[in-house]
Amino acid sequence: MWNWDYAIKIFPEIFAALKITVTATFVGFALAMLLGLVLAISRRSSVKTVAYGSKGLIEFIRNTPLLVQLYFIFYVLPEVGIYLSPLSAGIIGLGIHYSTYLSEVYRSGIEAVPQGQWEAAKALNFSPWQVWSKIIIPQGLPPVIPVLGNYLITMFKETPLLSAITLVEILQTAKIIGSHSFRYLEAFTIVGILFLILSYPSSVMVRRLEMRMNKSLR
């Protein structure tokens, strides 16, 4: 049965671990956005080695489980002298994994830019940096922002996987509390509510942003 006194007692400890979850999500997402853009641009490189190498890397990472990648980063890399804290390994794992998905999102936005824009930039003798920074990215990025927001929410809900590399986020905290008291109902319910409180308003904001972007593109 639900015990309010016990729920109130354990809430501060679970809520304190929320900082780890939020940090891993947002820093990992920032890394994913940066790497994703690099991969998307690399796939369009005129150098075939770079283009095919980027495509192969994207397919490899997308087709292997995130959990395996986290294990590799945290447990295998130390064997070659690369030691990372659980939080750093989690951020890097999430960032690399989701960068491959965001690269496809970026690619769809880039390919939606009219061909005439590319031709105009070439006619004006713009450098590659000017083409991307002044023409392509400003036009290709805004339409895909809502999709990027959806991936941010997805990443947030996948942070419990980081407990596999000993990162004590909110779900792992709930497990530890439950193992001490043999009461899991309150701890897991609080975790579920915290996820809902953070993810549902975010999803509403993403939908509103998507509607606004659709109106602006008409």
N, CA, C and O of each residue as an XYZ file, in Angstrom:
872
protein
N       0.837     -1.192      0.000
C       0.000      0.000      0.000
C       0.877      1.250      0.000
O       2.000      1.254      0.505
N       0.324      2.304     -0.583
C       1.054      3.568     -0.662
C       1.184      4.202      0.716
O       0.222      4.269      1.481
N       2.395      4.664      1.017
C       2.676      5.296      2.305
C       3.178      6.725      2.052
O       4.292      6.930      1.571
N       2.338      7.697      2.385
C       2.688      9.088      2.105
C       3.896      9.560      2.917
O       4.739     10.303      2.414
N       3.972      9.126      4.160
C       5.107      9.525      5.001
C       6.425      9.048      4.405
O       7.410      9.786      4.380
N       6.432      7.813      3.927
C       7.645      7.258      3.328
C       7.956      7.961      2.007
O       9.120      8.233      1.713
N       6.929      8.257      1.209
C       7.124      8.937     -0.070
C       7.732     10.330      0.135
O       8.639     10.736     -0.591
N       7.219     11.046      1.127
C       7.748     12.387      1.419
C       9.184     12.300      1.921
O      10.002     13.175      1.638
N       9.482     11.241      2.665
C      10.830     11.070      3.221
C      11.869     10.831      2.127
O      12.972     11.372      2.197
N      11.528     10.025      1.113
C      12.517      9.659      0.090
C      12.535     10.634     -1.091
O      13.462     10.606     -1.901
N      11.526     11.486     -1.194
C      11.444     12.395     -2.344
C      12.681     13.280     -2.498
O      13.195     13.388     -3.612
N      13.189     13.923     -1.431
C      14.366     14.796     -1.616
C      15.574     14.071     -2.193
O      16.315     14.640     -2.996
N      15.778     12.820     -1.790
C      16.928     12.072     -2.294
C      16.779     11.774     -3.782
O      17.743     11.885     -4.540
N      15.573     11.395     -4.198
C      15.337     11.122     -5.622
C      15.409     12.411     -6.430
O      15.978     12.439     -7.522
N      14.832     13.468     -5.891
C      14.822     14.747     -6.610
C      16.240     15.280     -6.787
O      16.552     15.892     -7.809
N      17.097     15.049     -5.793
C      18.487     15.510     -5.892
C      19.216     14.823     -7.043
O      20.087     15.420     -7.676
N      18.856     13.560     -7.314
C      19.501     12.826     -8.410
C      19.017     13.293     -9.774
O      19.608     12.959    -10.801
N      17.934     14.071     -9.777
C      17.408     14.572    -11.048
C      18.420     15.470    -11.753
O      18.421     15.569    -12.980
N      19.280     16.123    -10.976
C      20.315     16.992    -11.554
C      21.224     16.201    -12.484
O      21.611     16.692    -13.544
N      21.566     14.976    -12.089
C      22.425     14.131    -12.919
C      21.715     13.783    -14.225
O      22.320     13.833    -15.296
N      20.443     13.434    -14.136
C      19.666     13.071    -15.327
C      19.567     14.245    -16.292
O      19.781     14.086    -17.493
N      19.243     15.416    -15.769
C      19.091     16.599    -16.615
C      20.436     16.993    -17.235
O      20.494     17.350    -18.411
N      21.515     16.928    -16.448
C      22.843     17.265    -16.977
C      23.238     16.335    -18.109
O      23.680     16.784    -19.166
N      23.077     15.030    -17.884
C      23.430     14.053    -18.914
C      22.611     14.276    -20.181
O      23.130     14.145    -21.289
N      21.331     14.614    -20.018
C      20.460     14.810    -21.177
C      20.860     16.027    -21.991
O      21.063     15.921    -23.201
N      20.976     17.180    -21.348
C      21.193     18.416    -22.088
C      22.620     18.543    -22.626
O      22.819     19.009    -23.748
N      23.607     18.134    -21.837
C      24.978     18.187    -22.345
C      25.163     17.153    -23.456
O      25.819     17.425    -24.461
N      24.581     15.968    -23.268
C      24.643     14.946    -24.309
C      23.942     15.394    -25.585
O      24.404     15.103    -26.689
N      22.827     16.103    -25.430
C      22.098     16.581    -26.606
C      22.877     17.668    -27.337
O      22.889     17.712    -28.567
N      23.528     18.543    -26.576
C      24.358     19.580    -27.204
C      25.484     18.940    -28.011
O      25.789     19.380    -29.120
N      26.096     17.901    -27.451
C      27.145     17.178    -28.172
C      26.578     16.506    -29.416
O      27.204     16.522    -30.476
N      25.395     15.916    -29.286
C      24.761     15.244    -30.424
C      24.434     16.224    -31.547
O      24.591     15.899    -32.725
N      23.983     17.418    -31.184
C      23.667     18.424    -32.201
C      24.920     18.843    -32.963
O      24.887     18.993    -34.185
N      26.017     19.031    -32.245
C      27.257     19.450    -32.890
C      27.807     18.345    -33.790
O      28.110     18.585    -34.959
N      27.933     17.136    -33.245
C      28.465     16.024    -34.030
C      27.529     15.670    -35.186
O      27.986     15.310    -36.271
N      26.226     15.772    -34.952
C      25.260     15.464    -36.008
C      25.402     16.391    -37.192
O      25.311     15.956    -38.340
N      25.625     17.672    -36.922
C      25.802     18.637    -38.006
C      27.090     18.348    -38.773
O      27.120     18.434    -40.001
N      28.150     18.006    -38.047
C      29.420     17.657    -38.700
C      29.241     16.441    -39.608
O      29.743     16.421    -40.732
N      28.523     15.429    -39.116
C      28.299     14.225    -39.916
C      27.439     14.517    -41.136
O      27.696     14.000    -42.222
N      26.410     15.354    -40.953
C      25.526     15.685    -42.077
C      26.288     16.415    -43.174
O      26.095     16.140    -44.358
N      27.152     17.341    -42.784
C      27.945     18.082    -43.772
C      28.993     17.170    -44.409
O      29.259     17.259    -45.608
N      29.584     16.293    -43.595
C      30.610     15.384    -44.111
C      30.047     14.437    -45.164
O      30.739     14.074    -46.115
N      28.783     14.038    -44.988
C      28.170     13.135    -45.967
C      28.025     13.782    -47.334
O      27.934     13.085    -48.345
N      28.002     15.107    -47.374
C      27.880     15.814    -48.640
C      29.241     16.262    -49.183
O      29.310     17.015    -50.154
N      30.308     15.798    -48.558
C      31.645     16.189    -48.984
C      31.940     15.670    -50.390
O      31.500     14.585    -50.773
N      32.687     16.460    -51.144
C      33.101     16.046    -52.489
C      34.225     15.013    -52.426
O      34.529     14.345    -53.414
N      34.836     14.896    -51.244
C      35.874     13.883    -51.045
C      35.181     12.568    -50.709
O      34.563     12.444    -49.651
N      35.278     11.600    -51.588
C      34.526     10.357    -51.421
C      34.894      9.618    -50.137
O      34.038      8.999    -49.505
N      36.165      9.683    -49.756
C      36.594      8.995    -48.534
C      35.864      9.552    -47.314
O      35.426      8.801    -46.442
N      35.741     10.873    -47.264
C      35.044     11.515    -46.150
C      33.553     11.193    -46.193
O      32.953     10.874    -45.166
N      32.960     11.276    -47.375
C      31.521     11.036    -47.511
C      31.158      9.595    -47.158
O      30.225      9.363    -46.388
N      31.886      8.629    -47.712
C      31.586      7.228    -47.439
C      31.959      6.839    -46.011
O      31.296      6.011    -45.386
N      33.036      7.453    -45.502
C      33.415      7.175    -44.124
C      32.362      7.653    -43.142
O      32.047      6.964    -42.172
N      31.813      8.847    -43.399
C      30.750      9.387    -42.537
C      29.503      8.517    -42.609
O      28.884      8.219    -41.587
N      29.143      8.115    -43.810
C      27.959      7.266    -43.973
C      28.137      5.931    -43.260
O      27.220      5.450    -42.596
N      29.315      5.336    -43.398
C      29.576      4.058    -42.733
C      29.533      4.178    -41.225
O      29.006      3.300    -40.542
N      30.089      5.268    -40.699
C      30.075      5.494    -39.254
C      28.649      5.659    -38.738
O      28.287      5.111    -37.697
N      27.847      6.417    -39.477
C      26.446      6.629    -39.084
C      25.700      5.310    -39.048
O      24.991      5.029    -38.082
N      25.847      4.496    -40.083
C      25.140      3.219    -40.140
C      25.601      2.275    -39.048
O      24.794      1.548    -38.469
N      26.900      2.282    -38.762
C      27.424      1.386    -37.724
C      26.861      1.752    -36.360
O      26.393      0.881    -35.626
N      26.903      3.026    -36.017
C      26.440      3.454    -34.692
C      24.931      3.280    -34.563
O      24.448      2.863    -33.510
N      24.184      3.590    -35.611
C      22.727      3.469    -35.552
C      22.277      2.017    -35.429
O      21.214      1.738    -34.875
N      23.073      1.108    -35.937
C      22.667     -0.300    -35.955
C      23.305     -1.130    -34.851
O      23.249     -2.359    -34.881
N      23.910     -0.462    -33.880
C      24.383     -1.155    -32.688
C      23.696     -0.545    -31.465
O      23.442      0.659    -31.441
N      23.395     -1.350    -30.462
C      22.633     -0.840    -29.305
C      23.393      0.218    -28.517
O      24.615      0.153    -28.380
N      22.659      1.182    -28.007
C      23.250      2.221    -27.166
C      23.914      1.610    -25.940
O      24.972      2.069    -25.512
N      23.302      0.582    -25.377
C      23.854     -0.038    -24.170
C      25.240     -0.629    -24.440
O      26.141     -0.505    -23.610
N      25.408     -1.262    -25.584
C      26.712     -1.829    -25.950
C      27.747     -0.719    -26.096
O      28.892     -0.871    -25.670
N      27.347      0.382    -26.693
C      28.256      1.516    -26.867
C      28.662      2.101    -25.518
O      29.819      2.475    -25.327
N      27.724      2.180    -24.589
C      28.039      2.680    -23.251
C      29.023      1.751    -22.537
O      29.970      2.209    -21.898
N      28.790      0.448    -22.653
C      29.719     -0.517    -22.055
C      31.122     -0.358    -22.653
O      32.120     -0.398    -21.934
N      31.181     -0.180    -23.953
C      32.472     -0.053    -24.619
C      33.223      1.184    -24.118
O      34.413      1.115    -23.810
N      32.521      2.304    -24.042
C      33.154      3.558    -23.625
C      33.632      3.484    -22.177
O      34.723      3.952    -21.851
N      32.806      2.893    -21.312
C      33.122      2.919    -19.884
C      34.037      1.776    -19.439
O      34.891      1.960    -18.571
N      33.852      0.582    -20.044
C      34.601     -0.577    -19.568
C      35.772     -0.980    -20.465
O      36.754     -1.543    -19.982
N      35.680     -0.696    -21.767
C      36.732     -1.140    -22.692
C      37.814     -0.082    -22.868
O      39.001     -0.408    -22.891
N      37.418      1.177    -22.993
C      38.410      2.236    -23.215
C      39.477      2.313    -22.117
O      40.623      2.632    -22.431
N      39.157      2.037    -20.843
C      40.228      2.047    -19.826
C      41.355      1.067    -20.120
O      42.477      1.258    -19.650
N      41.069      0.009    -20.897
C      42.114     -0.953    -21.220
C      43.172     -0.361    -22.146
O      44.281     -0.885    -22.250
N      42.818      0.746    -22.825
C      43.799      1.421    -23.679
C      44.206      2.760    -23.069
O      44.757      3.621    -23.755
N      43.935      2.925    -21.790
C      44.402      4.104    -21.077
C      43.464      5.294    -21.065
O      43.863      6.386    -20.661
N      42.221      5.107    -21.501
C      41.252      6.214    -21.509
C      40.242      5.974    -20.393
O      39.391      5.091    -20.498
N      40.336      6.751    -19.339
C      39.469      6.591    -18.173
C      38.476      7.757    -18.116
O      38.862      8.925    -18.178
N      37.211      7.417    -17.999
C      36.150      8.426    -17.949
C      35.260      8.182    -16.742
O      35.027      7.038    -16.353
N      34.768      9.257    -16.157
C      33.797      9.112    -15.069
C      32.485      8.596    -15.653
O      32.255      8.726    -16.856
N      31.613      8.005    -14.813
C      30.325      7.533    -15.333
C      29.525      8.622    -16.040
O      28.905      8.364    -17.071
N      29.536      9.839    -15.490
C      28.785     10.929    -16.112
C      29.380     11.304    -17.463
O      28.646     11.479    -18.436
N      30.700     11.428    -17.532
C      31.353     11.772    -18.803
C      31.117     10.690    -19.852
O      30.820     10.989    -21.008
N      31.250      9.433    -19.440
C      31.018      8.330    -20.374
C      29.578      8.323    -20.856
O      29.312      8.070    -22.031
N      28.641      8.604    -19.941
C      27.237      8.638    -20.328
C      26.932      9.750    -21.307
O      26.202      9.550    -22.278
N      27.493     10.925    -21.053
C      27.281     12.064    -21.949
C      27.857     11.779    -23.331
O      27.208     12.035    -24.345
N      29.067     11.253    -23.369
C      29.698     10.947    -24.653
C      28.929      9.859    -25.391
O      28.734      9.943    -26.603
N      28.488      8.830    -24.654
C      27.727      7.757    -25.279
C      26.423      8.246    -25.878
O      26.101      7.933    -27.024
N      25.673      9.014    -25.102
C      24.417      9.564    -25.610
C      24.676     10.504    -26.782
O      23.963     10.468    -27.785
N      25.705     11.348    -26.649
C      25.995     12.316    -27.703
C      26.360     11.652    -29.015
O      25.846     12.029    -30.068
N      27.242     10.669    -28.962
C      27.659      9.984    -30.196
C      26.502      9.208    -30.797
O      26.277      9.265    -32.006
N      25.763      8.480    -29.961
C      24.672      7.660    -30.477
C      23.602      8.510    -31.163
O      23.180      8.207    -32.279
N      23.172      9.560    -30.495
C      22.089     10.359    -31.062
C      22.569     11.317    -32.141
O      21.753     11.837    -32.902
N      23.855     11.559    -32.226
C      24.352     12.407    -33.317
C      24.066     11.779    -34.675
O      23.858     12.489    -35.658
N      24.054     10.449    -34.731
C      23.783      9.789    -36.007
C      22.329      9.971    -36.430
O      22.032     10.057    -37.621
N      21.424     10.031    -35.455
C      20.021     10.281    -35.781
C      19.804     11.747    -36.146
O      19.065     12.059    -37.081
N      20.450     12.638    -35.404
C      20.301     14.058    -35.705
C      20.934     14.408    -37.046
O      20.496     15.347    -37.710
N      21.951     13.668    -37.447
C      22.560     13.932    -38.759
C      21.547     13.707    -39.874
O      21.546     14.426    -40.873
N      20.683     12.704    -39.702
C      19.646     12.459    -40.703
C      18.600     13.559    -40.683
O      18.053     13.926    -41.723
N      18.323     14.081    -39.495
C      17.385     15.205    -39.386
C      17.958     16.423    -40.096
O      17.264     17.089    -40.864
N      19.230     16.708    -39.835
C      19.885     17.826    -40.509
C      19.880     17.615    -42.021
O      19.644     18.546    -42.790
N      20.144     16.381    -42.432
C      20.222     16.089    -43.867
C      18.900     16.384    -44.564
O      18.880     16.906    -45.678
N      17.798     16.047    -43.901
C      16.489     16.332    -44.502
C      16.267     17.838    -44.647
O      15.701     18.298    -45.638
N      16.721     18.600    -43.644
C      16.590     20.049    -43.736
C      17.483     20.636    -44.814
O      17.079     21.545    -45.539
N      18.702     20.111    -44.917
C      19.640     20.608    -45.938
C      19.125     20.310    -47.336
O      19.201     21.161    -48.222
N      18.599     19.099    -47.539
C      18.112     18.730    -48.858
C      16.840     19.473    -49.243
O      16.468     19.515    -50.416
N      16.168     20.065    -48.243
C      14.958     20.843    -48.540
C      15.277     22.249    -49.043
O      14.400     22.942    -49.560
N      16.538     22.670    -48.890
C      16.941     23.987    -49.398
C      16.912     23.942    -50.925
O      17.525     23.053    -51.516
N      16.227     24.863    -51.572
C      16.119     24.840    -53.043
C      17.486     24.811    -53.727
O      18.437     25.443    -53.268
N      17.565     24.080    -54.813
C      18.830     23.962    -55.546
C      19.321     25.318    -56.032
O      20.523     25.536    -56.186
N      18.390     26.218    -56.270
C      18.772     27.544    -56.731
C      19.641     28.288    -55.742
O      20.466     29.114    -56.135
N      19.465     28.006    -54.462
C      20.285     28.652    -53.436
C      21.742     28.208    -53.556
O      22.659     29.016    -53.407
N      21.947     26.924    -53.823
C      23.303     26.421    -54.013
C      23.941     27.055    -55.253
O      25.102     27.462    -55.238
N      23.155     27.127    -56.315
C      23.674     27.686    -57.563
C      23.997     29.168    -57.420
O      24.991     29.650    -57.964
N      23.139     29.898    -56.673
C      23.397     31.325    -56.457
C      24.682     31.534    -55.661
O      25.470     32.431    -55.962
N      24.887     30.694    -54.636
C      26.109     30.803    -53.835
C      27.348     30.525    -54.680
O      28.381     31.177    -54.526
N      27.229     29.550    -55.571
C      28.357     29.229    -56.456
C      28.629     30.379    -57.418
O      29.780     30.719    -57.690
N      27.547     30.973    -57.929
C      27.698     32.091    -58.871
C      28.342     33.299    -58.198
O      29.078     34.053    -58.834
N      28.063     33.476    -56.911
C      28.633     34.600    -56.165
C      30.037     34.300    -55.646
O      30.661     35.125    -54.979
N      30.520     33.094    -55.970
C      31.880     32.684    -55.584
C      32.073     32.675    -54.065
O      33.121     33.073    -53.557
N      31.030     32.207    -53.345
C      31.139     32.084    -51.899
C      32.070     30.929    -51.552
O      32.157     29.938    -52.277
N      32.757     31.078    -50.434
C      33.574     29.978    -49.926
C      32.651     28.932    -49.298
O      31.506     29.242    -48.969
N      33.138     27.685    -49.126
C      32.292     26.657    -48.484
C      31.764     27.100    -47.125
O      30.611     26.826    -46.791
N      32.597     27.783    -46.333
C      32.163     28.260    -45.023
C      31.022     29.258    -45.162
O      30.055     29.195    -44.403
N      31.115     30.171    -46.111
C      30.062     31.155    -46.320
C      28.777     30.496    -46.807
O      27.681     30.887    -46.405
N      28.913     29.506    -47.666
C      27.727     28.802    -48.175
C      26.947     28.162    -47.041
O      25.729     28.312    -46.945
N      27.665     27.444    -46.183
C      26.998     26.727    -45.102
C      26.497     27.669    -44.012
O      25.368     27.525    -43.543
N      27.317     28.625    -43.605
C      26.966     29.469    -42.456
C      25.976     30.566    -42.786
O      25.207     30.981    -41.919
N      25.976     31.050    -44.026
C      25.129     32.188    -44.374
C      23.894     31.822    -45.198
O      22.931     32.587    -45.244
N      23.918     30.648    -45.855
C      22.816     30.306    -46.749
C      22.127     29.003    -46.358
O      20.923     28.988    -46.103
N      22.881     27.917    -46.312
C      22.266     26.598    -46.164
C      21.746     26.349    -44.757
O      20.575     26.008    -44.588
N      22.593     26.512    -43.742
C      22.171     26.231    -42.367
C      21.038     27.153    -41.908
O      20.083     26.660    -41.308
N      21.096     28.472    -42.158
C      19.981     29.338    -41.739
C      18.641     28.959    -42.368
O      17.588     29.219    -41.786
N      18.673     28.347    -43.549
C      17.426     27.941    -44.194
C      17.039     26.500    -43.871
O      15.855     26.176    -43.777
N      18.026     25.650    -43.705
C      17.732     24.233    -43.491
C      17.449     23.859    -42.058
O      16.773     22.862    -41.805
N      17.955     24.643    -41.100
C      17.801     24.285    -39.688
C      16.415     24.577    -39.109
O      15.858     23.697    -38.454
N      15.826     25.756    -39.311
C      14.543     26.067    -38.658
C      13.432     25.039    -38.882
O      12.724     24.718    -37.927
N      13.242     24.508    -40.085
C      12.144     23.546    -40.262
C      12.286     22.247    -39.478
O      11.289     21.574    -39.217
N      13.524     21.882    -39.096
C      13.728     20.605    -38.405
C      13.860     20.773    -36.897
O      14.075     19.792    -36.185
N      13.733     22.004    -36.397
C      13.846     22.225    -34.951
C      12.836     21.395    -34.151
O      13.216     20.827    -33.127
N      11.560     21.296    -34.571
C      10.623     20.453    -33.806
C      11.068     18.994    -33.723
O      10.893     18.354    -32.687
N      11.636     18.467    -34.798
C      12.116     17.077    -34.779
C      13.280     16.933    -33.815
O      13.386     15.931    -33.108
N      14.149     17.926    -33.787
C      15.255     17.912    -32.823
C      14.723     17.892    -31.395
O      15.270     17.214    -30.525
N      13.646     18.648    -31.166
C      13.024     18.654    -29.844
C      12.491     17.289    -29.447
O      12.582     16.897    -28.284
N      11.938     16.566    -30.408
C      11.442     15.216    -30.119
C      12.574     14.288    -29.705
O      12.404     13.456    -28.814
N      13.722     14.427    -30.343
C      14.870     13.596    -29.970
C      15.402     13.963    -28.591
O      15.909     13.100    -27.874
N      15.293     15.231    -28.214
C      15.698     15.634    -26.861
C      14.842     14.921    -25.815
O      15.360     14.449    -24.803
N      13.540     14.843    -26.058
C      12.640     14.154    -25.134
C      12.972     12.663    -25.080
O      12.986     12.060    -24.007
N      13.236     12.078    -26.242
C      13.591     10.656    -26.296
C      14.876     10.381    -25.526
O      14.969      9.400    -24.789
N      15.863     11.251    -25.701
C      17.122     11.084    -24.989
C      16.914     11.169    -23.480
O      17.512     10.406    -22.721
N      16.068     12.096    -23.053
C      15.779     12.249    -21.627
C      15.220     10.955    -21.051
O      15.592     10.550    -19.949
N      14.333     10.310    -21.789
C      13.709      9.080    -21.298
C      14.636      7.868    -21.376
O      14.331      6.816    -20.814
N      15.767      8.010    -22.071
C      16.709      6.892    -22.173
C      17.870      7.005    -21.175
O      18.731      6.127    -21.124
N      17.894      8.071    -20.395
C      18.974      8.221    -19.419
C      19.030      7.094    -18.380
O      20.111      6.838    -17.851
N      17.918      6.404    -18.057
C      18.057      5.281    -17.119
C      19.040      4.212    -17.578
O      19.538      3.446    -16.753
N      19.331      4.141    -18.872
C      20.317      3.176    -19.354
C      21.700      3.449    -18.772
O      22.541      2.554    -18.691
N      21.921      4.697    -18.368
C      23.236      5.056    -17.838
C      23.524      4.394    -16.495
O      24.672      4.364    -16.050
N      22.496      3.868    -15.854
C      22.725      3.149    -14.596
C      23.553      1.890    -14.829
O      24.159      1.356    -13.900
N      23.577      1.414    -16.088
C      24.363      0.221    -16.414
C      25.864      0.489    -16.300
O      26.652     -0.447    -16.166
N      26.262      1.767    -16.352
C      27.685      2.103    -16.192
C      27.906      2.826    -14.861
O      28.794      3.668    -14.726
N      27.076      2.470    -13.894
C      27.186      2.902    -12.483
C      26.847      4.366    -12.252
O      27.168      4.901    -11.191
N      26.209      5.031    -13.210
C      25.796      6.410    -12.988
C      24.523      6.410    -12.156
O      23.531      5.793    -12.545
N      24.537      7.085    -11.031
C      23.401      7.070    -10.118
C      22.461      8.230    -10.484
O      22.520      9.303     -9.884
N      21.597      7.993    -11.478
C      20.561      8.968    -11.837
C      19.300      8.619    -11.061
O      19.356      7.832    -10.116
N      18.156      9.195    -11.446
C      16.973      9.054    -10.590
C      16.455      7.622    -10.521
O      16.004      7.192     -9.459
N      16.504      6.869    -11.621
C      16.008      5.498    -11.570
C      16.911      4.626    -10.714
O      16.434      3.816     -9.920
N      18.201      4.793    -10.878
C      19.135      4.020    -10.049
C      18.987      4.386     -8.585
O      19.087      3.520     -7.716
N      18.750      5.658     -8.300
C      18.513      6.087     -6.919
C      17.283      5.403     -6.350
O      17.283      4.954     -5.203
N      16.228      5.326     -7.166
C      15.002      4.651     -6.724
C      15.252      3.169     -6.453
O      14.714      2.611     -5.497
N      16.065      2.533     -7.294
C      16.389      1.118     -7.084
C      17.142      0.922     -5.766
O      16.866     -0.011     -5.012
N      18.087      1.808     -5.507
C      18.881      1.695     -4.276
C      17.992      1.878     -3.049
O      18.096      1.129     -2.078
N      17.118      2.882     -3.106
C      16.195      3.121     -1.985
C      15.287      1.913     -1.783
O      15.051      1.487     -0.652
N      14.782      1.367     -2.882
C      13.901      0.205     -2.783
C      14.600     -1.021     -2.222
O      14.005     -1.792     -1.469
N      15.885     -1.204     -2.594
C      16.611     -2.373     -2.108
C      16.896     -2.291     -0.613
O      17.064     -3.315      0.049
N      16.952     -1.061     -0.081
C      17.192     -0.898      1.351
C      15.934     -1.123      2.182
O      15.999     -1.644      3.295
N      14.797     -0.727      1.635
C      13.557     -0.781      2.408
C      12.583     -1.850      1.933
O      11.595     -2.150      2.603
N      12.882     -2.430      0.749
C      11.983     -3.387      0.108
C      10.621     -2.764     -0.198
O       9.608     -3.458     -0.280
N      10.619     -1.447     -0.363
C       9.426     -0.721     -0.795
C       9.780     -0.020     -2.105
O      10.543      0.946     -2.117
N       9.221     -0.512     -3.197
C       9.533      0.036     -4.518
C       8.414      0.906     -5.075
O       8.649      1.721     -5.967
N       7.204      0.741     -4.562
C       6.059      1.449     -5.119
C       6.261      2.959     -5.093
O       6.119      3.626     -6.118
N       6.587      3.491     -3.934
C       6.714      4.943     -3.809
C       7.887      5.479     -4.636
O       7.763      6.498     -5.316
N       9.017      4.785     -4.568
C      10.220      5.277     -5.262
C      10.022      5.301     -6.772
O      10.330      6.298     -7.424
N       9.506      4.198     -7.333
C       9.332      4.150     -8.792
C       8.212      5.063     -9.256
O       8.263      5.604    -10.360
N       7.202      5.235     -8.417
C       6.114      6.152     -8.781
C       6.615      7.585     -8.840
O       6.255      8.332     -9.749
N       7.437      7.972     -7.884
C       8.011      9.324     -7.882
C       8.860      9.538     -9.125
O       8.798     10.598     -9.749
N       9.654      8.532     -9.487
C      10.478      8.640    -10.689
C       9.604      8.831    -11.925
O       9.887      9.682    -12.769
N       8.546      8.039    -12.025
C       7.641      8.159    -13.168
C       7.002      9.540    -13.244
O       6.873     10.113    -14.325
N       6.604     10.068    -12.097
C       5.977     11.397    -12.064
C       6.975     12.476    -12.470
O       6.627     13.404    -13.199
N       8.215     12.355    -11.999
C       9.240     13.343    -12.371
C       9.511     13.319    -13.874
O       9.653     14.369    -14.500
N       9.583     12.122    -14.447
C       9.760     12.019    -15.895
C       8.578     12.658    -16.622
O       8.760     13.362    -17.616
N       7.378     12.411    -16.124
C       6.182     12.972    -16.757
C       6.160     14.489    -16.653
O       5.823     15.180    -17.614
N       6.523     15.005    -15.479
C       6.510     16.461    -15.267
C       7.471     17.164    -16.217
O       7.187     18.264    -16.690
N       8.602     16.534    -16.494
C       9.585     17.161    -17.366
C       9.326     16.900    -18.853
O       9.521     17.791    -19.680
N       8.894     15.703    -19.189
C       8.762     15.347    -20.600
C       7.451     15.827    -21.223
O       7.435     16.215    -22.391
N       6.354     15.806    -20.466
C       5.077     16.198    -21.071
C       5.041     17.679    -21.468
O       4.672     17.984    -22.602
N       5.408     18.610    -20.577
C       5.447     20.015    -21.013
C       6.405     20.235    -22.184
O       6.156     21.071    -23.053
N       7.500     19.477    -22.198
C       8.448     19.607    -23.309
C       7.812     19.158    -24.612
O       8.007     19.788    -25.652
N       7.050     18.071    -24.562
C       6.391     17.591    -25.783
C       5.331     18.567    -26.258
O       5.137     18.739    -27.461
N       4.640     19.213    -25.315
C       3.642     20.223    -25.688
C       4.322     21.410    -26.359
O       3.823     21.934    -27.355
N       5.457     21.832    -25.819
C       6.195     22.942    -26.401
C       6.693     22.595    -27.800
O       6.677     23.439    -28.696
N       7.135     21.353    -27.985
C       7.612     20.925    -29.305
C       6.470     20.948    -30.313
O       6.660     21.381    -31.450
N       5.281     20.484    -29.910
C       4.130     20.489    -30.823
C       3.739     21.914    -31.194
O       3.430     22.192    -32.352
N       3.751     22.811    -30.224
C       3.427     24.208    -30.512
C       4.458     24.838    -31.428
O       4.122     25.603    -32.333
N       5.708     24.512    -31.186
C       6.772     25.035    -32.043
C       6.615     24.513    -33.467
O       6.814     25.247    -34.435
N       6.255     23.231    -33.582
C       6.048     22.642    -34.898
C       4.904     23.334    -35.630
O       5.012     23.618    -36.823
N       3.808     23.608    -34.923
C       2.681     24.308    -35.529
C       3.083     25.705    -35.972
O       2.686     26.161    -37.044
N       3.871     26.384    -35.146
C       4.306     27.738    -35.502
C       5.230     27.721    -36.704
O       5.142     28.585    -37.577
N       6.129     26.719    -36.750
C       7.042     26.623    -37.888
C       6.282     26.329    -39.164
O       6.610     26.867    -40.222
N       5.250     25.464    -39.073
C       4.454     25.133    -40.258
C       3.726     26.367    -40.786
O       3.616     26.561    -41.997
N       3.232     27.196    -39.871
C       2.546     28.415    -40.288
C       3.495     29.396    -40.953
O       3.141     30.040    -41.941
N       4.706     29.509    -40.408
C       5.672     30.451    -40.963
C       6.177     30.029    -42.323
O       6.618     30.865    -43.111
N       6.116     28.696    -42.617
C       6.600     28.202    -43.901
C       5.545     28.257    -44.989
O       5.843     28.033    -46.162
N       4.318     28.554    -44.606
C       3.249     28.613    -45.612
C       3.296     29.932    -46.374
O       2.474     30.162    -47.260
